[in-house]
Amino acid sequence: MNVLSVPIKPKEILLSEKNRLLAEEQNCTTPHLFSYPAQSNFSGTKYPLSWIQDIKSGKLCPMKIPGKWFVLLDAASYVSSSPLDLGVHHADFIPISFYKIFGFPTGLGALLVNNRIAPLLRKTYFGGGTAAAYLAGEDFYFPKKSIAERFEDGTVSFLDIIALKHGFDVLEKLTGGMEKIKQHTFALAHYTYTVLSTLKYANGAPVVRIYSDTDFSNPDVQGPIINFNVLDENGEVIGFSQVDKMASLYNIHVRTGCFCNTGACQLHLGISNEDIQRNLQAGHVCGDDIDLVDGRPTGSVRISFGYMSSFEDAQTFLKFIIATRLSTSDTEIPFQSSVTKLTTESTAVPTCRRGGKPITVTNIYLYPIKSCSAFEVTEWPVGNQGLLYDRNWMVVNQNGVCITQKQEPRLCLVNPSIDLKKNIMVIQAEGMDPISVSLEENTGKEAVICESKVCSHRVKTYDCGEGIAGWFSLFLGRPCRLIRQSSDMKNRSHQKNTKGLSSATNISLSLVNEAQYLLINVASILQLKEHVSARLEEPLEIEELIRRFRANIVISAPESFEEEEWAEISIGALRFQVMGPCSRCQIICIDQQSGERNKEFLQSLSASRGRKVSVHLESCFLRLHCFLELGVLR
């Protein structure tokens, strides 16, 4: 069916009275559908419910074309915190989400359809349970009478549907009704907005930039959603990915990005259509953590309040913003700069450092088991995915989901080592007998093949057996298993923009998150050490700081942070391209010797160094049987 779809901005609706049709044109019965949200999931703006009748009556006319208008009111965000009386507002179609109302069950929603327009709906296909009668050998089909039965193809989620009545009963019992939820959630949003909008740095610069169409003074036009970006003292946006990771340390869950609402995101952030296309060329896609392109935000941060939210929740969030942005530093920070920028333009960076003092590789680490302790070597073979056996194994829970130090800090106490001569990996931990795993891949019929995910990418793996599963389960005190990446998936690739290049490239990855190698510079770490130690008011050993970054290659260069300007690195016969800075995460808060977590560490690092510290590398040229070894960088 050839259907014309025309986007209309909210302001255009208010001006659409000029499109009113002549009396003879209003007699046309050609059906048209106007769709709009009762509440924006981006900013919480509530659009007039009066539009429903105004559109249907012809008082407002989205387009000056003859026909009869019907209205679809997207109420998914609205009814989670506001009452909707369909006896007053006669929309023809109303999609809703029960997950947004109750927080459970996920994936269950409904499309409410006005019975008056049922005769206009024509299906061109049918599925199980929707037919009153049909023939297998002829084109004959007669639908069921009930509109619900006619459109619900296949088996519905009846076990989830059973829970809905209980959900409504409990919601009424706990809150006293949706009108009280509306007042409660708006009060929390109004309080948070008022405090958040007044926060300022010592120089008078605002701490946040709020994206809103209202001043949060009326719950009839504003829902319990606050959308914003955090700024630094110079007014530069701090990427939403960094804010998200800091919030998680405070057990605060925020949503980031564009929230599946590109139109509102473009409008509020000033992102043009051309910007969207350029960002894609730079490697940014919906849902990733590339939060800045050329210094401009690709999305924002959103907080929202529900019936279970409390005043203490609002205060916890505000305290988080104040603690991470307005706490006083004990030291001057001469090298603080704006947040990391991903550039879409090729920059003239030399591919080789010439002259000056030599740069040496001081340490080489591989991490055979993802999130477990490092295995240090002086030389090591490399393959098309990075260091041989680096992140080839990972620990998963009983549902096959990867366990990292974020969920289980004690993983850093597990010490794997590779014996290439004996062709085994030996795994040790305090209080446990050593256990070994063969480096030979299990390709036999008895191998249990399974699928898992690493940073939303599917990976094919196989289970390493009951013995090692029992070992990890005993040590961690929870059911878990050890799995290994299958050679069938050795070509798992990840598309990411390479520094200095204008287009994204595909690289082959093991079970790493982003890139084949991670490099840090001792000179940079030493400078960071002074500032972080001063903020934490406790001494830090350089070795401890290096271990926290979990790098593969540690170099010693004369200048701190000079590695940020490199495009290529040569080490002996190996040549690497710089992929860009590494995204910091909670793991840097974990002492890799003890497994103890200190959330202040990431906060201090963020305050003392606005930019990311380590860089990702990919191997762009390898000779056969190459080894990475300690020595001089070229």
C-alpha positions in Angstrom: 0.0 0.0 0.0 1.4 3.4 -1.0 1.0 5.7 2.0 2.3 9.3 2.1 3.9 10.2 5.5 4.5 13.8 6.3 6.4 15.0 9.4 4.9 18.0 11.2 6.5 20.1 14.0 4.4 20.9 17.1 4.5 24.7 16.3 3.0 24.0 12.9 -0.1 22.5 14.5 -0.9 25.7 16.3 -0.7 27.6 13.0 -2.8 25.1 11.1 -6.1 26.9 11.4 -5.2 28.6 8.1 -5.4 25.2 6.4 -9.1 24.8 7.2 -11.0 23.3 4.3 -14.0 24.7 2.5 -17.4 23.1 3.3 -17.5 21.1 0.1 -14.0 19.8 0.7 -14.9 18.6 4.3 -17.5 16.3 2.8 -14.7 14.1 1.3 -14.4 10.8 3.2 -10.8 9.8 2.2 -9.3 8.7 5.5 -6.1 10.4 6.9 -4.4 9.7 10.2 -2.8 12.3 12.4 -0.4 10.8 15.0 1.1 12.7 18.0 2.4 11.9 21.5 0.5 13.0 24.5 3.8 13.5 26.3 7.3 13.8 24.8 9.6 11.0 26.0 12.5 13.4 25.4 11.6 16.5 27.4 8.3 15.6 29.2 6.4 18.2 27.3 2.6 17.5 27.3 0.8 18.3 24.1 -2.8 19.5 24.2 -5.3 16.7 24.3 -7.7 19.1 22.8 -5.9 18.6 19.5 -7.8 15.3 19.2 -11.2 16.9 18.8 -9.8 19.9 16.9 -8.2 17.7 14.3 -11.3 15.4 14.0 -13.6 18.4 13.7 -11.5 20.2 11.2 -10.7 23.2 13.5 -7.1 22.3 13.1 -5.9 20.9 9.8 -2.4 19.4 9.6 -2.5 19.4 5.8 -4.8 21.2 3.4 -6.1 18.2 1.6 -9.7 16.9 1.4 -10.6 14.0 3.6 -11.6 12.8 7.0 -9.0 12.9 9.8 -8.5 10.2 12.5 -6.2 10.6 15.4 -3.6 8.2 16.9 -2.6 9.4 20.4 0.7 7.9 21.6 0.0 7.7 25.3 2.9 5.3 26.3 4.9 8.0 28.1 1.9 10.0 29.3 -0.2 7.3 31.1 2.8 6.2 33.2 2.2 9.2 35.4 -1.0 11.0 34.3 -4.6 10.0 34.0 -6.2 9.8 30.6 -10.0 9.9 30.3 -11.0 8.4 27.0 -14.6 9.3 27.7 -13.5 12.9 27.2 -10.7 12.6 24.7 -12.0 10.4 21.8 -8.8 9.3 20.1 -9.2 6.6 17.5 -6.0 4.7 18.3 -4.1 4.8 21.7 -0.9 2.7 22.1 0.2 2.3 25.7 3.0 0.4 27.5 2.3 -1.5 30.7 6.1 -1.6 31.4 6.1 2.2 31.6 3.2 2.1 34.0 4.2 -0.7 36.4 7.9 -1.3 35.6 6.9 -4.9 34.9 6.4 -6.9 32.7 8.7 -5.8 29.9 7.6 -6.1 26.3 3.8 -5.9 27.1 1.7 -3.1 25.7 -1.6 -2.6 24.0 -3.2 -0.8 21.1 -6.6 0.6 22.1 -8.9 0.9 19.0 -12.2 2.8 18.9 -14.9 0.4 17.8 -16.4 3.0 15.5 -13.5 2.8 13.1 -13.2 -1.0 13.1 -14.9 -1.3 9.7 -12.2 0.8 8.1 -9.4 -1.5 9.2 -8.3 -4.0 6.5 -5.7 -6.7 7.0 -3.8 -8.1 4.1 -2.6 -11.2 5.9 -3.6 -13.3 8.9 -2.0 -15.5 11.5 -3.0 -18.1 13.9 -6.1 -17.5 16.0 -7.5 -14.6 13.9 -9.6 -16.6 11.4 -13.2 -17.7 11.8 -12.6 -20.0 8.7 -10.1 -20.3 5.9 -9.1 -22.7 3.1 -5.6 -24.1 2.6 -6.0 -24.7 -1.1 -8.0 -21.6 -2.1 -7.8 -17.9 -1.4 -10.6 -17.9 1.1 -10.4 -16.3 4.6 -13.1 -15.1 6.9 -12.0 -13.1 10.0 -13.3 -13.4 13.5 -15.8 -10.8 14.6 -13.9 -9.4 17.6 -11.5 -6.7 16.5 -9.0 -7.8 19.2 -9.1 -11.5 18.0 -8.9 -10.4 14.4 -5.6 -8.5 14.9 -3.8 -10.5 17.6 -1.9 -13.0 15.4 -0.5 -16.0 17.2 -0.3 -16.6 20.9 -0.5 -13.6 23.1 1.6 -13.2 26.3 -1.2 -14.5 28.4 0.9 -15.2 31.5 2.0 -11.6 31.5 -1.5 -10.3 30.8 -2.7 -12.2 34.0 -0.4 -9.9 36.0 -2.0 -6.7 34.8 -5.1 -6.7 37.0 -2.9 -7.3 40.0 -0.7 -4.5 38.8 -3.6 -2.0 38.6 -4.9 -3.1 42.0 -1.6 -2.7 43.7 -1.0 0.7 42.0 -4.3 1.9 43.3 -3.7 0.6 46.8 -0.2 2.1 47.0 -0.8 5.5 45.5 -4.5 6.2 45.6 -4.8 6.7 41.9 -3.2 8.2 38.8 -4.1 11.8 39.7 -2.0 11.5 42.9 0.8 9.9 40.9 0.7 12.9 38.6 1.0 15.4 41.4 3.6 13.4 43.3 5.9 12.9 40.3 5.6 16.5 39.1 6.5 17.8 42.5 9.7 15.7 42.4 10.5 16.9 38.9 9.8 20.6 39.8 12.0 20.4 42.8 14.9 18.8 40.9 14.5 21.2 38.0 14.5 24.2 40.3 17.7 23.1 42.1 19.5 21.8 39.0 18.9 25.0 37.0 20.4 27.1 39.7 23.7 25.2 40.1 26.7 27.3 39.0 30.4 27.1 39.0 32.6 29.6 40.9 32.9 31.6 37.6 29.1 31.8 37.3 28.8 29.3 34.5 25.9 26.9 34.7 26.6 23.3 35.6 23.9 21.9 33.3 22.0 22.8 30.2 18.4 21.7 30.4 16.4 20.9 27.3 12.8 21.9 28.0 9.8 23.7 26.4 8.4 24.7 29.8 9.5 26.2 33.1 8.1 23.2 35.1 5.4 25.3 36.7 2.3 23.4 35.5 1.8 19.6 35.6 -0.8 19.9 32.8 1.9 20.9 30.3 5.0 19.2 31.8 5.6 15.6 32.8 8.2 14.2 35.3 11.1 14.1 32.8 14.2 16.3 32.9 16.6 16.2 30.0 20.0 17.8 30.2 23.7 17.8 29.5 26.4 18.5 32.1 28.8 21.3 31.3 32.3 22.1 32.5 33.4 25.5 33.7 34.1 26.7 30.2 30.6 25.8 29.0 31.8 22.7 27.1 29.5 19.7 27.2 30.7 16.7 29.1 29.8 13.6 27.2 26.7 11.7 28.3 28.6 8.4 28.4 31.0 9.8 31.1 28.0 11.1 33.1 26.3 7.7 32.9 29.4 5.9 34.2 29.8 8.3 37.0 26.1 8.0 37.9 26.3 4.3 38.1 28.9 4.6 40.8 26.2 6.3 42.9 23.6 3.6 42.0 21.7 6.1 39.9 20.2 4.9 36.7 19.9 7.4 33.9 19.1 7.0 30.2 21.4 8.6 27.6 21.5 9.2 23.9 18.5 10.4 21.8 15.9 8.0 23.4 14.6 6.7 20.1 13.4 10.3 19.4 15.7 11.7 16.8 13.3 14.6 16.0 13.2 16.0 19.5 16.9 15.4 19.9 17.8 17.3 16.7 15.5 20.2 17.7 16.8 20.6 21.3 20.5 19.9 20.6 20.6 21.8 17.3 21.7 18.7 15.3 21.0 19.1 11.5 20.2 16.3 9.1 23.7 16.7 7.7 25.2 16.4 11.2 23.4 13.0 11.6 24.9 11.7 8.4 28.4 13.1 9.3 28.2 11.5 12.8 27.4 8.1 11.1 30.5 8.5 8.9 32.5 9.2 12.1 31.4 5.9 13.5 28.5 7.0 15.7 25.4 4.9 15.7 22.3 4.9 17.9 22.9 3.3 21.3 26.7 3.6 21.3 28.9 5.6 23.7 30.3 8.1 21.2 28.8 11.1 23.0 30.7 13.9 21.2 31.6 14.5 17.6 33.8 17.5 16.9 33.0 18.7 20.4 29.3 18.7 19.9 26.9 16.3 21.8 25.3 13.5 19.9 22.7 13.1 22.7 21.9 14.0 26.3 21.0 12.6 29.7 17.5 12.0 30.9 16.1 11.4 34.4 12.4 10.6 35.0 10.3 10.0 38.1 7.6 7.3 38.7 5.1 6.5 41.3 7.8 4.7 43.4 10.3 7.6 43.3 10.9 9.6 46.5 12.2 12.9 47.6 15.3 11.1 48.8 15.8 9.9 45.2 15.8 13.4 43.9 18.2 14.6 46.6 20.5 11.7 45.9 20.7 12.7 42.2 21.3 16.4 43.1 24.0 15.4 45.6 25.7 13.3 42.8 25.8 16.3 40.5 27.1 18.6 43.2 29.7 16.1 44.4 31.1 15.4 40.9 31.0 18.9 39.5 31.2 21.4 42.4 33.5 19.8 45.0 36.6 21.9 45.6 39.9 20.5 44.4 42.9 20.8 46.7 45.3 21.4 43.8 45.5 23.5 40.7 45.0 21.5 37.6 47.0 23.3 34.9 46.3 20.7 32.2 42.5 20.4 32.5 40.9 20.6 29.1 37.6 20.0 27.5 36.2 16.5 27.1 37.5 14.2 24.5 36.5 15.0 21.0 36.0 12.6 18.1 36.7 14.3 14.9 35.2 13.7 11.5 38.0 15.5 9.7 41.4 14.0 8.9 44.1 15.8 10.9 47.7 16.2 9.8 49.4 14.0 12.4 52.8 12.5 11.5 52.8 8.7 11.3 56.2 8.4 12.9 57.9 10.3 15.7 61.2 11.6 14.5 64.1 12.9 16.7 64.1 13.5 20.4 64.5 10.9 23.1 63.6 7.3 22.4 60.3 5.8 23.5 60.4 2.4 25.0 57.9 -0.4 25.7 58.3 -1.1 29.4 55.6 -3.7 30.0 53.4 -6.1 28.0 50.3 -7.5 29.6 47.6 -9.9 28.3 44.4 -10.9 30.0 43.5 -14.4 28.9 40.3 -14.4 30.9 38.2 -11.2 30.4 38.1 -9.1 33.6 40.6 -11.4 35.4 44.1 -10.5 36.5 46.9 -9.6 34.0 49.6 -12.0 32.8 52.8 -10.1 32.3 55.3 -11.2 29.6 58.5 -9.8 28.1 57.7 -10.9 24.6 54.6 -12.5 23.1 53.2 -13.7 19.7 50.5 -11.6 18.1 47.7 -12.6 15.8 45.0 -11.0 13.7 43.0 -10.2 16.9 45.8 -8.8 19.1 48.1 -10.6 21.6 47.7 -14.3 21.3 45.1 -15.6 23.7 44.2 -12.1 25.0 40.6 -12.1 26.2 39.9 -15.5 24.6 37.9 -16.7 27.7 35.3 -15.1 29.9 33.2 -16.0 32.9 29.4 -16.1 32.5 26.5 -16.5 34.9 24.0 -19.3 34.7 22.1 -17.4 32.0 25.2 -17.1 29.8 25.6 -13.3 30.5 29.2 -12.1 30.8 30.4 -11.4 34.4 32.9 -8.5 34.7 34.6 -6.8 37.6 31.7 -4.3 37.6 29.4 -7.0 39.0 32.1 -9.2 40.6 35.3 -7.3 41.7 36.9 -10.5 43.0 37.6 -11.5 39.4 40.7 -9.4 39.6 42.0 -11.9 42.2 42.0 -14.8 39.6 45.4 -15.1 38.1 45.6 -16.9 34.7 49.0 -17.6 33.1 49.8 -19.2 29.7 52.4 -21.9 29.2 53.0 -22.1 25.5 55.3 -25.1 25.8 52.9 -27.2 27.7 50.0 -25.8 25.7 47.9 -25.0 28.8 46.5 -22.1 30.8 47.0 -22.4 34.5 44.5 -20.6 36.7 45.3 -19.7 40.4 43.6 -17.8 43.2 44.3 -17.6 46.9 42.8 -20.4 48.9 42.1 -22.5 45.7 44.1 -25.4 44.1 45.5 -24.4 40.7 43.6 -25.7 37.8 44.6 -25.9 34.1 42.8 -25.6 30.8 44.1 -26.8 27.5 44.9 -24.2 24.8 43.6 -26.7 22.2 40.2 -25.7 21.1 37.5 -28.3 21.8 36.1 -29.1 18.3 34.6 -32.5 19.2 31.0 -33.4 19.1 30.8 -33.2 22.9 31.6 -29.5 22.9 28.7 -27.4 24.1 28.4 -24.5 21.7 26.6 -21.4 23.1 26.1 -17.7 22.2 26.9 -14.8 24.4 27.3 -11.0 24.0 30.2 -8.6 24.4 29.1 -4.9 24.3 25.9 -5.8 22.4 27.9 -7.9 19.8 27.0 -11.6 19.6 29.9 -14.0 20.0 30.0 -17.7 19.4 31.6 -19.6 22.2 31.9 -23.1 23.7 31.7 -24.2 27.3 35.0 -25.3 29.0 33.4 -28.0 31.1 32.2 -28.8 34.6 35.5 -28.9 36.3 36.5 -25.3 35.7 32.9 -24.2 36.1 32.9 -25.7 39.6 36.2 -24.0 40.4 34.9 -20.5 39.5 31.6 -21.1 41.2 33.3 -22.1 44.4 35.7 -19.1 44.4 33.1 -16.5 43.5 30.3 -18.1 45.6 27.8 -18.0 42.8 26.9 -20.4 39.9 29.0 -19.5 36.8 30.9 -21.1 33.9 34.0 -20.4 31.8 33.5 -20.2 28.1 35.9 -19.6 25.2 35.5 -17.8 21.9 35.0 -20.3 19.1 37.3 -20.2 16.1 34.2 -20.0 14.0 33.8 -16.5 15.3 37.4 -15.3 15.1 36.3 -12.8 12.5 34.1 -10.9 14.9 34.5 -7.3 13.8 33.8 -4.0 15.2 33.3 -0.8 13.2 34.9 2.3 14.7 36.3 5.4 13.3 40.1 5.4 13.3 41.9 8.6 14.5 42.9 10.7 11.6 40.8 8.8 9.1 37.5 10.0 7.6 35.8 6.6 7.4 35.1 3.7 9.7 37.2 0.5 9.5 36.4 -3.1 10.4 38.8 -4.8 12.8 38.8 -8.4 14.0 38.3 -8.7 17.8 38.5 -11.3 20.5 36.3 -10.8 23.6 37.5 -7.3 24.1 35.1 -4.4 24.3 36.4 -2.0 21.7 39.8 -2.6 20.2 42.6 -5.1 19.9 45.2 -3.3 22.1 45.1 -0.7 24.9 48.2 1.5 25.4 49.2 3.9 28.2 52.2 6.1 28.7 54.0 6.1 32.1 54.7 9.8 31.8 51.0 10.5 31.6 50.3 8.2 34.5 52.9 9.9 36.6 51.3 13.3 36.0 47.9 11.9 36.8 49.2 10.3 39.9 50.1 13.6 41.5 46.7 15.2 41.0 44.6 12.1 41.9 46.7 11.5 45.0 46.2 15.1 46.1 42.4 14.9 45.6 42.1 11.5 47.4 44.5 12.7 50.1 46.3 9.4 50.1 49.5 8.3 48.2 49.2 6.1 45.1 51.8 3.8 43.8 52.5 4.1 40.1 52.3 0.3 39.6 48.8 0.3 41.2 47.6 3.1 38.9 49.0 1.3 35.8 47.2 -1.9 36.8 43.9 -0.1 37.2 44.0 0.9 33.5 44.4 -2.8 32.4 46.6 -1.9 29.4 48.2 -4.3 27.0 51.2 -2.1 26.2 52.9 0.3 28.6 55.3 2.8 27.1 57.7 5.3 28.5 57.7 8.5 26.5 59.5 11.8 27.4 56.3 13.9 27.3 53.0 13.2 29.1 50.0 12.8 26.9 51.9 13.1 23.7 50.4 9.7 22.6 47.1 11.5 22.1 48.6 13.2 19.0 49.9 10.0 17.4 48.2 8.4 14.4 50.5 5.4 14.0 53.0 3.5 16.1 55.8 1.1 15.1 57.3 -1.5 17.4 59.9 -3.6 15.6 58.1 -5.3 12.7 54.7 -4.4 14.0 52.8 -1.3 13.0 49.6 -0.1 14.8 47.0 2.5 14.0 45.6 4.6 16.8 41.9 4.1 17.1 41.3 6.9 19.6 40.9 7.2 23.4 39.5 4.5 25.6 36.2 5.1 27.4 36.7 5.0 31.2 34.5 2.8 33.2 33.9 1.6 36.8 36.7 -1.0 36.7 39.3 1.8 37.2 37.8 2.2 40.7 38.8 -1.3 41.6 42.2 -2.0 43.2 43.5 -4.8 41.1 45.4 -6.3 44.0 42.7 -6.4 46.6 39.4 -6.2 44.7 38.3 -3.2 46.8 36.1 -0.6 45.1 36.5 3.2 45.6 34.1 5.2 43.6 36.0 8.4 44.5 38.8 7.3 42.2 36.9 7.8 38.9 35.5 11.0 40.2 38.9 12.3 41.1 40.3 11.2 37.7 37.5 12.9 35.9 38.0 16.1 37.8 41.8 16.2 37.3 41.8 15.1 33.7 38.8 16.0 31.6 40.1 13.9 28.7 40.5 10.2 28.5 44.0 8.8 29.3 44.6 5.6 27.5 44.4 5.0 23.7 43.1 2.1 21.7 45.2 0.6 18.9 44.6 -1.8 16.0 47.3 -3.7 14.2 47.3 -2.5 10.6 50.4 -4.5 9.4 51.8 -7.8 10.7 54.4 -10.1 9.4 53.9 -13.8 9.9 55.2 -15.2 13.2 55.7 -11.7 14.7 56.4 -11.2 18.4 55.7 -8.1 20.5 58.6 -7.5 22.8 60.0 -4.9 25.2 62.2 -2.4 23.5 62.3 0.9 21.6 59.3 2.4 19.8 59.8 3.9 16.4 
